[in-house]
Amino acid sequence: MRPLVHPAIEDITVEGILHVLSDPVRAAIYAGLAASDSARTCSNFLQMQDKEIPKSTLSQHFRMLREAGLIRSERHGVEMRNTSRCQEVEQRFPGLLGAIMQAHAQQYAQRQALAKAGPT
C-alpha cells in the first residue's frame, strides 16, 4: 500500500488551495470536513449536493485535497479517516479559508434558491 502524502505546512501554496477548491464538489467536501468535530470517512460523502459520487471519483477528490495540504487522512482498516488542517492553514494564510468557504456557502445558497424557483 502506498504511503499517504501530506505536505509540510511550508509547502502549501495559495495557488494550490485555490486550484483544489475551484471544484464545487471538493469545496463541499472540505466544508463538511472543516465543520466536523471529528474525523469523517470518505463514505460520508458518497451523496453530495443531491448527486451520487462514484467511489473512484471521491477517492480522487480526497487525494487532491490531501496533496494540497487541506486535509489529513489516516487508514484505519479498510476505512480512510479524514480531518481538515484548518488551524495549520489559517496560521499560514490568515483568513483565506474562511473567505473561500463563505463565498462557497453563498454561491451554494444562490444555486439552491434558483433551483427551487424553477425555470422562468
C-alpha positions in Angstrom: 0.0 0.0 0.0 1.4 3.4 -1.0 2.1 5.9 1.8 -0.2 8.9 2.0 1.3 12.2 1.0 0.8 15.1 3.5 2.8 18.2 2.5 4.6 20.2 5.2 2.7 23.4 6.1 5.5 25.4 4.5 4.9 23.7 1.1 1.2 24.6 1.0 0.5 27.4 -1.6 -2.3 29.7 -2.1 -2.4 28.7 -5.8 -2.7 25.0 -4.8 -5.6 25.8 -2.4 -7.4 27.9 -4.9 -7.0 25.2 -7.6 -8.3 22.4 -5.4 -11.2 24.4 -4.1 -12.2 25.6 -7.5 -14.2 22.3 -7.9 -17.6 22.6 -6.2 -17.6 19.0 -5.1 -14.2 19.4 -3.4 -15.2 22.7 -1.9 -18.3 20.9 -0.4 -16.2 18.0 0.9 -13.8 20.4 2.5 -16.6 22.5 4.0 -18.1 19.3 5.5 -14.7 18.3 7.0 -14.0 21.7 8.3 -17.4 21.9 10.1 -17.0 18.4 11.7 -15.8 17.9 15.2 -14.3 14.5 14.4 -12.7 12.6 11.6 -15.0 11.6 8.7 -14.7 8.7 6.4 -14.8 9.0 2.6 -18.1 7.1 2.5 -19.8 10.0 4.4 -19.6 11.9 1.1 -21.0 9.4 -1.3 -24.1 11.6 -1.7 -23.3 15.3 -2.3 -25.5 18.1 -3.5 -28.3 15.7 -4.4 -25.9 13.6 -6.6 -24.2 10.3 -6.0 -20.5 10.4 -6.3 -18.7 7.2 -7.5 -16.2 5.9 -5.0 -13.3 6.2 -7.6 -14.1 9.9 -8.2 -14.4 10.5 -4.5 -11.0 8.9 -3.9 -9.5 11.4 -6.4 -11.2 14.4 -4.8 -9.8 13.3 -1.3 -6.3 12.7 -2.8 -6.3 16.2 -4.3 -7.4 17.8 -1.0 -4.8 15.8 0.9 -1.9 16.6 -1.6 -2.9 20.3 -1.5 -2.4 20.2 2.3 -6.0 20.9 3.2 -6.8 17.6 4.9 -5.0 14.8 6.8 -6.0 11.2 6.1 -5.3 8.1 8.1 -6.0 4.5 7.2 -8.0 2.5 9.8 -8.5 -1.0 8.4 -10.5 -0.6 5.2 -11.6 3.0 6.1 -9.8 6.2 5.5 -10.5 8.8 8.2 -10.1 12.4 7.2 -9.8 15.7 9.1 -9.2 19.2 8.0 -6.0 21.1 8.6 -7.9 24.4 9.1 -5.8 25.6 12.0 -2.5 24.9 10.3 -3.6 26.6 7.1 -5.1 29.5 9.0 -1.8 30.2 10.7 0.0 30.2 7.3 -2.7 32.2 5.4 -4.9 34.0 7.9 -8.5 34.5 6.6 -8.0 32.7 3.3 -10.1 29.6 4.0 -12.8 31.5 5.8 -13.3 33.8 2.8 -13.3 30.9 0.4 -15.8 28.9 2.5 -18.1 31.9 3.0 -18.1 32.5 -0.8 -18.8 28.8 -1.4 -21.7 28.8 1.0 -23.2 32.0 -0.6 -22.9 30.5 -4.1 -24.5 27.2 -3.0 -27.4 29.1 -1.4 -28.0 31.1 -4.5 -28.0 28.0 -6.7 -30.4 26.3 -4.3 -32.7 29.3 -4.4 -32.6 29.4 -8.2 -33.3 25.6 -8.4 -36.4 26.0 -6.1 -37.7 28.9 -8.1 -37.6 26.8 -11.2 -37.5 28.0 -14.8 -38.8 31.5 -15.5 
